[in-house]
Amino acid sequence: MSIEGSSKPRLADSATLRWDKVRDKWVLQSPERLFFPDDVAVSVISLCDGQRTLQSITDELAREFDAPATAIYDDTVELLKGLAAEGVIVHDAGPR
């Protein structure tokens, strides 16, 4: 998956992010797969609505975590690439 600042990531139609009361943690679920994202991953995934660009997600996370935007950007790209490889994140590549 090639992702850039203008990409608009979102959960795949088959994936859901929800709070699991029994496990008392966040669960990212897709057919035949179950992931337990940490709090930072939940913050990223929650912003992936298909409307926000990667750059706007990064900017928002940098403000929320009071961290350098470049580090947030790199970490977010790596997370999203991994989730895309698992088929739970898709994106609109934006204008070419």
Secondary structure as a PSIPRED ss2 file (coil, helix, strand):
# PSIPRED VFORMAT (PSIPRED V4.0)

   1 M C   1.000  0.000  0.000
   2 S C   1.000  0.000  0.000
   3 I C   1.000  0.000  0.000
   4 E C   1.000  0.000  0.000
   5 G C   1.000  0.000  0.000
   6 S C   1.000  0.000  0.000
   7 S C   1.000  0.000  0.000
   8 K E   0.000  0.000  1.000
   9 P E   0.000  0.000  1.000
  10 R E   0.000  0.000  1.000
  11 L E   0.000  0.000  1.000
  12 A C   1.000  0.000  0.000
  13 D C   1.000  0.000  0.000
  14 S C   1.000  0.000  0.000
  15 A C   1.000  0.000  0.000
  16 T E   0.000  0.000  1.000
  17 L E   0.000  0.000  1.000
  18 R E   0.000  0.000  1.000
  19 W E   0.000  0.000  1.000
  20 D E   0.000  0.000  1.000
  21 K C   1.000  0.000  0.000
  22 V C   1.000  0.000  0.000
  23 R C   1.000  0.000  0.000
  24 D C   1.000  0.000  0.000
  25 K E   0.000  0.000  1.000
  26 W E   0.000  0.000  1.000
  27 V E   0.000  0.000  1.000
  28 L E   0.000  0.000  1.000
  29 Q E   0.000  0.000  1.000
  30 S E   0.000  0.000  1.000
  31 P C   1.000  0.000  0.000
  32 E C   1.000  0.000  0.000
  33 R E   0.000  0.000  1.000
  34 L E   0.000  0.000  1.000
  35 F E   0.000  0.000  1.000
  36 F C   1.000  0.000  0.000
  37 P C   1.000  0.000  0.000
  38 D C   1.000  0.000  0.000
  39 D H   0.000  1.000  0.000
  40 V H   0.000  1.000  0.000
  41 A H   0.000  1.000  0.000
  42 V H   0.000  1.000  0.000
  43 S H   0.000  1.000  0.000
  44 V H   0.000  1.000  0.000
  45 I H   0.000  1.000  0.000
  46 S H   0.000  1.000  0.000
  47 L H   0.000  1.000  0.000
  48 C C   1.000  0.000  0.000
  49 D E   0.000  0.000  1.000
  50 G C   1.000  0.000  0.000
  51 Q C   1.000  0.000  0.000
  52 R C   1.000  0.000  0.000
  53 T C   1.000  0.000  0.000
  54 L H   0.000  1.000  0.000
  55 Q H   0.000  1.000  0.000
  56 S H   0.000  1.000  0.000
  57 I H   0.000  1.000  0.000
  58 T H   0.000  1.000  0.000
  59 D H   0.000  1.000  0.000
  60 E H   0.000  1.000  0.000
  61 L H   0.000  1.000  0.000
  62 A H   0.000  1.000  0.000
  63 R H   0.000  1.000  0.000
  64 E H   0.000  1.000  0.000
  65 F H   0.000  1.000  0.000
  66 D C   1.000  0.000  0.000
  67 A C   1.000  0.000  0.000
  68 P C   1.000  0.000  0.000
  69 A H   0.000  1.000  0.000
  70 T H   0.000  1.000  0.000
  71 A H   0.000  1.000  0.000
  72 I H   0.000  1.000  0.000
  73 Y H   0.000  1.000  0.000
  74 D H   0.000  1.000  0.000
  75 D H   0.000  1.000  0.000
  76 T H   0.000  1.000  0.000
  77 V H   0.000  1.000  0.000
  78 E H   0.000  1.000  0.000
  79 L H   0.000  1.000  0.000
  80 L H   0.000  1.000  0.000
  81 K H   0.000  1.000  0.000
  82 G H   0.000  1.000  0.000
  83 L H   0.000  1.000  0.000
  84 A H   0.000  1.000  0.000
  85 A H   0.000  1.000  0.000
  86 E C   1.000  0.000  0.000
  87 G C   1.000  0.000  0.000
  88 V C   1.000  0.000  0.000
  89 I E   0.000  0.000  1.000
  90 V E   0.000  0.000  1.000
  91 H E   0.000  0.000  1.000
  92 D E   0.000  0.000  1.000
  93 A C   1.000  0.000  0.000
  94 G C   1.000  0.000  0.000
  95 P C   1.000  0.000  0.000
  96 R C   1.000  0.000  0.000
